[in-house]
Structures are given as C-alpha cells and as structure tokens.
Amino acid sequence: MTVTLTSHDPARLAVDALVVAVRQQDDAPVVLGAEHLPKELRSLLASSATALGITGAADEVRRLPGTGLAAPVLVLTGVGSGPLTPESLRRAAGAATRELAGTASVGLALPADDAESVSAIAEGALLGAYSYARYNVSAKAPVATIQIVTKHPRDRAAKEGVARAAVVAAAVHRTRDLVNTAPNDLYPAAFADLAKAAVKDSGAKGLRVTVTDDKALLAGGYGGLTGVGQGSSRGPRLVKVAYSPSRPKGKVALVGKGITFDSGGISIKPAAGMEAMKSDMAGAAAVLSTVVAAAQLELPVAVTGWLCLAENMPSGTAQRPSDVITIRGGKTVEVLNTDAEGRLVLADGLVEAVAEKPDVVVDIATLTGAQVVALGHRVSAVMGTDDVRAEVVTAAGTSGEQFWPMPLPADLRPGLKSKVADIANISDRFGGMLTAGIFLQEFVGQTPWAHLDIAGPAFNERSAHGYTPVGGTGVGVRTLLALIEGRSV
C-alpha cells in the first residue's frame, strides 16, 4: 500500500473512488467539503440524502455514482455528530477503505487542515485497508493506492505523520496476521521463527532476537512456561526481542502472553467458542510488533520484548489441578485450574524482564473472561502502579484505543492463598480480572508496572467497525508505541 499527499482538485482526481466526509446533524447530514463536488452531485445530496439513507453516523459508508467526477464512484463516510477529532477522522477513513476492499485506488478528500489530521487520516486509511487471505484465495485485496487531499502536501510534519502511520499500520497488520493464523501453523517454535524473520526483514538497526527452547527453559527453572507447555507435543519458547538505540533516554520492558492455542488443559474449556482460542497469543504478537516498530521509527528508548509462548493442551503429560510449579526466581504456585495458564507464563516473563532493571514494565495479555464481562468487546483494562496506569490511559487516548483504569484491591489478595505453595493461581470467580492482576503483581517487585488485559478487544468475532476488521484486531500496538514515544521526549 502507498499513501501520497496531493493538493489537486478532488473532483479531478484520477482514482477508482473519491471519499468525502459526512457529519451527522438533527435536521440533515452535512457533506464536509461539498464545494469540491460538481453542482449536480451537491444538488442530489442536498435534496435526497435522507431518501438515500445517508445519516453521517460513525462507521456509515455509502456509495453513489461519481456523476461529474473523474472518479466513477463517490463514497460518503460518516464522522458522527461530535466534534472532529483525530480519532473520528481515523475511524471514518478506515471505515471507507475497509468497505472499499477490491478497489485499487482511492482519494480521500476528508478535512485535512493540519499535520495531525493528515496523520490520523493516513493511519485510519491504512488500518482499514487490511485483508487476511492466507487460507482464502477469494478474499478481496485491500486498497493499494491512497491519495490524501490537503492544502499542504509538502508540509514536513504532514509527510512525517504519513511515514509514521505506515510503520504503525504495518505493525498492527503483522499482529492481526499472527492472531488470524491457524494454530496448526502457529505454534511456539513457529512463532519464534516468525519473530526472527520479522527482525531480519525490518531493516531496522539495533534489533536482536534470542530464543530459549523447551529444554533450556526446563533447565533454567522457568516453571510457568514448562508447566503450561508440557501437555503439548510442541514445546514452549521464550523469545527476547531487544531494541537498543545508541543513546537511549530510557528503558522499557514489554511482556506478552503467547498461548498459541488454549484448550484449557486438563481444566478443559467448553467446545463452543474454543476456535477463538487461537487468539490467545495476541499479547505476544502485539509486543513483537511494537518492538520492531519502535526500532523502525528509531525511537530513542531501549525496548525489550518478552514473548511467553506455549500451547495449553490436555494429554497424559499435561499439568494437573493441584500441581505445584516453581516460577523462574523461586516462587512456588499451586495450580488450582490449568485454564488460568496465561498468568503462569507471564510470571516467568515478568521475572526475566524485571531482572534487567527497566524503568517500567508493561505486560499485555488476553488474560481473563472477566475482562469481557466487565468492559465488553471494545474496551481493554489496565491495572498496576498508579502513575504507569495513568500513563497507559493517556497513551491510549492519544492513539485512539480504549483502555479503562481498574484497581488492584488489597482485600482480594487473601483469595490467592495456598495451603501448600507461596500463591495459588486462582481465587473465587468474583473479581477475576483484578485477582489475575494481583497475581502478576507478585512478580514485579518494586518496578513500576502496568498490566493490560485485552481479552475481548483482541479478537473481533462480531461485525467489522471503523478500521477494525473481523478476527485479529491488533489492539495494544498503538497504545504501547504511544507510551514509548511519550518517554522519548
């Protein structure tokens, strides 16, 4: 995909489809930039918008004949009724390019009055222009060429914003691809190989990848990864992806849950919906993509990602409820439920991350069904040290993702007491998202830390919306990048 900036008259753009924005209003929708359209089109929209079903609501995309335009198709994309923001422009552009799959070239004549707007439009358009066709040869190809109409096509900040948008979108697309890959093709060793390839193909300086295999994990006392992975014929891996700029202004550690398939183990899940458990590695995918993107953007912050990879399967060798395992560093855990496995592999990763003394550590995981119950399918949760939690919320707001701050109540900690080990891996069913965070807190010591639970938003099993497709969403990448960028100044 290519994105270019142009100041040409939108009506004369030689593209397959021209996109304009529509604002929702009580009396009638308003086409933004209608002055660029031919008179006959303006008249049609003014008199027949309601009859044509055009409202301007967010995510609404309507196609009309491009009468009088160089483009054969006019596309109207809704920006909603609120004030124009970078996110509303990002979402409107993404909804349009998503709906225009199969169209080769698109012109975007959306309100692009400054560099921030241009950047948001470019990012949204690229995020929406996504298709996963590995297993479906009939899938429509995404939009290939995008032209954004702006009065300042040579503005340096606008060009830099477009360049950044391309890196960010590529990172999100990589994450989506990994999440959408079938689990028979994406298992721990295969994921590790893809991480090596991503680093090699990135073209970025200062990137290194290290893989610890199942034998070394067992010998090194990584009891979480070893215990979860021992039920599978395909052993676990711990992948370290490190970006080291020449003069870092800080050091950030990211830890991602990478359960390449989660059957629940001996505490097996119900069959209904289990196919979505190929997405249980979305946190690790987001971490890999974030580190690579940080290197490509040449951010002046050292970033180390830890991908905690295992397949949670039931078998004669699987760990059992009541097993006691020893996490890296020596803390023991009584495994009361083998389906609460993500926190076990993350514990190993957190211990390793903290040992390198980062300024902050952030873990990201599709960790609990309780997150979906509490916040639904589009809002992720963030817990942890107060200042880091607030930093994540700010970064999410900047990037256009939704993360809601949640507490870690001390009164829930007694529920994790074990009669035979230092800690149990579950408590009762109430407050399950919070107790999972409290469990992870045990392994970060005094290091500033945040835990991101993306269980619902990581995999969209419902209808597409805005720039978000069905399947893997890539959630978390943009927030993590914004957090790192915030530490770059």
C-alpha positions in Angstrom: 0.0 0.0 0.0 1.2 3.5 -0.8 -0.1 6.8 0.6 0.6 10.1 -1.1 -0.4 13.7 -0.4 -1.9 15.9 -3.1 -3.4 19.4 -3.4 -5.2 18.5 -6.7 -8.9 19.3 -7.1 -10.7 16.3 -5.6 -13.2 16.3 -8.5 -10.3 15.8 -10.9 -8.5 13.0 -9.0 -7.9 10.0 -11.3 -8.9 7.3 -8.7 -11.4 4.5 -8.6 -13.3 6.1 -5.7 -13.4 9.5 -4.1 -14.2 9.6 -0.4 -15.7 12.6 1.4 -16.9 13.0 5.0 -20.5 13.5 6.2 -21.4 15.0 9.5 -24.5 13.8 11.3 -26.9 16.5 12.3 -30.5 16.5 13.6 -32.1 18.2 10.6 -30.0 16.8 7.7 -26.5 15.4 7.2 -23.8 17.8 6.0 -21.2 16.9 3.4 -17.9 18.4 4.5 -16.0 19.8 1.6 -19.1 19.7 -0.6 -17.8 22.8 -2.5 -15.3 20.4 -4.3 -18.2 18.4 -5.8 -19.9 19.1 -9.1 -23.1 21.1 -8.9 -25.3 18.1 -9.8 -23.9 16.0 -7.0 -24.3 18.8 -4.5 -27.9 19.2 -5.6 -28.6 15.4 -5.3 -27.1 15.2 -1.8 -29.0 18.3 -0.6 -32.3 17.1 -1.8 -32.1 13.3 -1.4 -29.7 12.5 1.4 -32.4 11.2 3.7 -34.1 9.2 0.9 -30.7 7.6 0.1 -30.3 6.5 3.7 -27.4 8.9 4.4 -27.1 10.0 8.0 -23.5 10.7 8.6 -23.3 8.3 11.6 -19.9 7.0 12.6 -19.0 3.8 10.6 -21.6 4.6 7.9 -20.3 4.2 4.4 -22.5 4.9 1.3 -21.5 4.7 -2.4 -23.0 6.9 -5.2 -22.3 7.2 -8.8 -19.5 9.8 -9.3 -21.5 12.0 -11.6 -19.3 14.8 -12.9 -16.2 13.4 -11.1 -13.1 11.9 -12.6 -13.7 9.0 -10.2 -16.5 6.7 -11.2 -17.7 6.3 -7.5 -18.3 8.8 -4.8 -18.1 7.4 -1.2 -19.6 9.1 1.8 -18.1 8.2 5.1 -19.7 9.3 8.4 -17.8 11.2 11.1 -20.7 11.2 13.6 -22.3 14.2 15.3 -19.5 15.2 17.7 -16.5 17.5 17.1 -14.0 16.4 14.5 -11.1 14.7 16.3 -8.1 12.7 15.1 -9.9 9.5 16.1 -13.2 10.4 14.3 -11.1 11.1 11.2 -9.1 8.0 11.7 -12.2 5.9 12.1 -14.0 7.5 9.1 -11.0 7.0 6.8 -10.7 3.4 8.0 -14.3 2.5 7.5 -14.1 3.8 4.0 -11.0 1.9 2.9 -12.3 -1.2 4.7 -15.5 -1.1 2.7 -13.7 -0.4 -0.5 -11.7 -3.7 -0.4 -11.3 -4.8 -4.0 -10.9 -1.2 -5.2 -7.4 -0.4 -6.4 -7.1 3.4 -5.8 -8.9 5.8 -3.5 -8.8 9.5 -3.0 -9.6 10.8 0.5 -11.0 14.4 0.5 -11.6 14.5 4.2 -10.9 17.5 6.4 -7.1 17.6 6.5 -6.3 21.1 7.6 -3.2 20.3 9.6 -0.5 17.7 10.0 -2.3 15.9 12.9 -5.4 15.5 10.8 -3.4 14.2 7.8 -1.6 11.7 10.0 -4.8 10.5 11.5 -6.4 10.1 8.1 -3.4 8.2 6.8 -3.3 5.9 9.8 -7.0 5.1 9.7 -7.0 4.5 5.9 -4.1 2.1 6.2 -5.6 0.3 9.2 -8.8 -0.1 7.3 -7.0 -1.4 4.2 -6.4 -4.8 5.6 -7.2 -8.3 4.3 -6.2 -11.7 5.6 -6.1 -14.1 2.6 -3.7 -16.9 3.6 -6.4 -19.5 3.6 -9.0 -17.8 1.4 -7.9 -17.1 -2.2 -11.2 -15.5 -3.0 -10.7 -12.7 -0.3 -10.8 -9.2 -1.8 -7.5 -7.4 -2.0 -7.2 -4.3 0.2 -7.0 -0.8 -1.3 -3.5 -0.5 -2.8 -3.1 3.2 -3.5 -4.4 6.1 -1.3 -4.2 9.8 -2.1 -5.0 12.3 0.7 -6.1 15.7 -0.4 -4.6 18.5 1.6 -3.7 22.2 1.1 -0.2 21.5 2.4 1.1 18.3 0.6 4.7 19.4 1.0 4.4 20.1 4.8 7.3 18.3 6.5 5.2 17.4 9.6 2.4 16.0 7.4 4.9 13.9 5.5 6.5 12.6 8.7 3.0 11.8 10.0 2.2 9.7 6.9 5.6 7.9 7.3 4.8 7.1 10.9 1.3 6.0 10.0 2.8 3.5 7.5 5.0 2.0 10.2 2.2 1.8 12.8 -0.2 0.2 10.3 2.3 -2.4 9.3 2.8 -3.3 13.0 -0.9 -3.6 13.5 -1.3 -5.7 10.4 1.5 -8.0 11.5 -0.2 -8.5 14.8 -3.5 -9.2 13.1 -1.9 -11.7 10.7 -0.3 -13.6 13.6 -3.6 -13.7 15.5 -5.5 -14.9 12.4 -3.1 -17.7 11.7 -4.4 -21.2 12.3 -2.9 -22.9 15.4 -1.6 -25.8 13.4 0.6 -23.3 11.6 1.4 -21.1 14.5 2.8 -23.0 17.5 5.6 -21.8 19.8 8.6 -22.8 17.7 6.9 -21.4 14.5 6.1 -18.1 16.4 9.8 -17.9 17.4 10.8 -18.4 13.8 8.4 -15.6 12.7 9.9 -13.3 15.3 13.4 -13.9 13.9 12.1 -13.2 10.4 10.3 -10.0 11.5 13.6 -8.7 13.0 15.6 -9.7 9.9 13.1 -8.2 7.5 12.5 -5.0 9.4 15.5 -3.1 8.0 15.9 -1.5 11.4 19.2 -1.1 13.3 19.8 -2.2 16.9 17.4 -5.2 16.9 18.3 -8.6 18.3 16.3 -11.7 18.9 17.1 -14.6 21.3 15.1 -17.8 21.6 15.1 -20.1 24.7 13.8 -23.5 23.8 11.9 -26.0 25.9 15.0 -27.9 27.1 16.7 -24.7 28.2 13.5 -23.5 29.9 13.3 -26.7 31.9 16.9 -26.4 32.9 16.6 -22.8 33.8 13.7 -23.2 36.1 11.0 -21.5 34.0 8.2 -23.4 35.7 5.3 -21.4 34.3 6.2 -21.9 30.6 7.4 -25.5 31.2 4.3 -26.4 33.2 1.8 -25.0 30.8 3.6 -26.3 27.7 4.2 -29.9 29.0 0.8 -31.1 27.8 1.6 -30.3 24.2 3.8 -32.2 21.7 5.1 -28.8 20.7 7.2 -27.4 23.4 7.3 -23.8 24.8 9.6 -21.0 23.9 10.7 -17.7 25.5 11.6 -15.2 22.8 13.5 -12.0 23.7 13.3 -9.2 21.1 15.6 -6.3 22.1 15.9 -2.8 20.5 18.9 -0.9 21.7 19.4 2.7 20.3 22.8 4.3 20.6 21.8 6.8 23.3 18.6 5.7 25.0 16.6 8.1 27.1 15.1 5.3 29.0 14.4 1.5 29.1 11.0 -0.1 28.7 10.2 -3.8 29.0 7.2 -5.4 27.4 5.9 -8.9 28.3 3.3 -10.6 26.1 1.2 -13.7 26.7 1.6 -16.1 23.8 -0.6 -19.1 24.3 -0.7 -20.2 20.6 -3.8 -22.3 21.4 -5.7 -22.6 24.7 -7.8 -25.7 25.2 -7.8 -25.0 28.9 -5.6 -28.1 29.5 -7.0 -30.6 31.9 -9.5 -27.9 33.1 -10.8 -28.1 29.5 -12.9 -25.3 28.0 -16.4 -25.9 26.6 -16.3 -26.8 22.9 -18.5 -23.8 21.9 -16.2 -20.9 21.1 -13.0 -22.7 21.6 -11.9 -22.0 18.0 -11.3 -18.3 19.1 -8.6 -19.6 21.4 -6.1 -19.3 18.6 -6.1 -15.6 19.5 -4.7 -16.3 23.0 -1.3 -15.2 21.7 -2.4 -11.7 20.8 -0.4 -10.1 23.6 2.9 -11.6 22.4 2.0 -10.6 18.8 1.5 -7.0 20.0 4.8 -7.0 21.9 6.8 -8.3 18.9 5.2 -5.8 16.5 5.7 -2.9 19.0 9.4 -3.5 19.4 10.0 -3.8 15.7 8.0 -0.6 15.0 9.9 1.2 17.8 13.2 0.3 16.0 11.9 1.3 12.6 10.8 4.7 14.0 14.3 5.0 15.6 12.8 6.0 18.9 15.4 7.0 21.5 14.2 4.5 24.1 15.5 1.0 24.6 12.7 -1.5 24.4 12.9 -5.2 25.2 10.0 -7.5 24.4 9.5 -10.9 26.1 7.2 -13.3 24.2 6.0 -16.1 26.5 5.0 -18.8 24.1 3.3 -22.1 24.9 0.4 -24.3 23.8 -2.0 -25.3 26.5 -3.2 -28.9 25.7 -4.7 -31.8 27.7 -2.7 -35.0 27.5 -1.1 -37.7 29.6 1.8 -35.3 30.3 -0.3 -32.2 31.0 0.0 -30.4 34.3 -2.9 -31.3 36.7 -5.0 -29.2 39.1 -3.1 -29.3 42.4 0.3 -29.5 40.8 2.9 -27.1 42.4 5.3 -25.4 40.0 8.3 -23.1 40.6 8.4 -19.9 38.7 11.7 -18.5 37.5 13.3 -17.0 40.5 11.9 -19.5 43.0 8.3 -18.6 43.9 6.0 -21.6 44.0 2.5 -21.7 42.6 -0.3 -24.1 43.3 -2.1 -24.7 40.0 -5.8 -25.0 41.0 -7.0 -24.5 37.5 -5.0 -25.3 34.4 -7.1 -22.8 32.3 -5.6 -19.9 34.3 -2.4 -20.5 32.5 -1.6 -17.1 31.0 -0.6 -15.7 34.3 1.8 -18.6 34.8 3.8 -18.0 31.6 3.7 -14.2 32.2 5.2 -14.7 35.6 8.3 -16.2 34.1 8.5 -13.4 31.6 8.0 -10.7 34.2 10.7 -12.1 36.4 13.1 -12.0 33.5 12.1 -8.5 32.5 12.4 -7.1 36.0 15.9 -8.7 36.4 17.2 -6.3 33.6 16.1 -3.3 35.7 13.9 -1.4 33.2 12.4 2.0 34.1 9.0 0.4 33.6 7.5 -3.0 32.6 4.2 -3.5 30.9 2.6 -6.8 30.3 -0.2 -7.4 27.8 -2.4 -10.4 27.6 -5.8 -11.9 26.6 -5.9 -12.9 30.2 -9.5 -13.3 31.6 -13.0 -13.8 30.6 -13.9 -11.5 33.5 -12.5 -8.6 31.4 -15.1 -9.2 28.8 -17.8 -9.4 31.4 -16.7 -6.1 33.0 -15.8 -4.0 29.9 -17.2 -5.7 26.8 -15.6 -6.4 23.5 -14.1 -3.0 22.7 -12.7 -1.6 25.9 -9.5 -3.1 27.4 -8.5 -2.9 31.1 -5.3 -1.5 32.6 -4.1 -2.2 36.2 -0.8 -1.6 38.0 1.2 1.2 39.6 -0.9 4.3 39.7 1.4 6.5 37.6 2.1 3.9 34.9 -1.6 3.0 34.7 -2.3 6.7 34.1 0.4 6.8 31.5 -1.2 3.9 29.6 -4.6 5.6 29.7 -3.0 8.8 28.3 -1.2 6.8 25.6 -4.4 5.0 24.6 -6.3 8.3 24.4 -3.6 9.7 22.1 -3.6 6.6 19.9 -7.3 6.1 19.6 -7.6 2.9 21.6 -9.8 2.4 24.7 -8.2 1.3 28.0 -10.1 1.7 31.2 -8.2 2.0 34.5 -9.0 -0.7 37.1 -8.0 -1.2 40.7 -5.9 -3.9 42.4 -7.8 -4.1 45.8 -5.6 -5.5 48.6 -8.6 -7.3 50.1 -8.6 -9.7 47.1 -5.1 -10.9 47.8 -6.1 -13.4 50.5 -8.1 -15.3 48.0 -4.9 -16.4 46.3 -3.5 -18.0 49.4 -2.4 -21.6 49.1 -2.1 -24.2 51.8 1.0 -25.8 50.1 2.6 -23.1 48.0 3.5 -19.4 48.0 0.5 -18.5 46.0 -2.4 -20.1 44.1 -3.2 -19.3 40.5 -6.9 -18.6 41.0 -9.3 -17.2 43.6 -13.1 -17.4 43.6 -14.9 -16.3 40.4 -15.7 -12.7 41.6 -13.3 -10.0 40.6 -11.4 -12.5 38.4 -9.8 -9.8 36.2 -8.5 -8.0 39.3 -7.2 -11.1 41.1 -5.3 -12.0 37.9 -3.6 -8.6 38.1 -2.9 -9.1 41.8 -1.3 -12.5 41.0 1.0 -10.8 38.4 1.9 -8.1 40.8 3.7 -10.7 42.9 6.4 -11.0 40.3 7.3 -7.3 39.6 8.6 -6.3 43.0 9.1 -2.5 43.2 9.4 -2.0 39.4 6.8 0.5 38.0 4.4 -1.7 36.1 1.1 -2.0 34.3 -0.9 -5.0 33.2 -3.1 -4.7 30.1 -6.0 -7.2 29.8 -7.2 -7.3 26.2 -9.2 -10.5 26.3 -12.3 -9.1 24.5 -10.8 -6.4 22.2 -8.0 -8.6 20.8 -10.3 -10.7 18.6 -13.4 -9.4 16.9 -16.0 -12.2 16.5 -18.8 -9.7 15.6 -19.1 -7.3 12.7 -16.3 -5.1 11.4 -16.4 -1.4 12.5 -14.3 1.6 11.7 -10.8 0.4 10.8 -11.3 -2.8 12.8 -11.9 -6.0 10.8 -13.4 -9.3 11.9 -10.8 -11.5 13.5 -7.5 -10.2 14.9 -7.6 -6.5 15.7 -4.0 -5.7 16.6 -5.2 -3.9 19.8 -2.5 -2.6 22.1 0.2 -1.9 19.5 -0.7 1.7 19.1 -1.0 2.3 22.8 2.3 0.7 23.6 4.0 2.7 20.8 2.4 5.9 22.1 3.7 5.1 25.6 7.2 4.6 24.3 7.0 7.8 22.2 5.9 9.7 25.3 9.1 8.6 27.0 11.2 9.8 24.0 11.0 13.5 24.9 
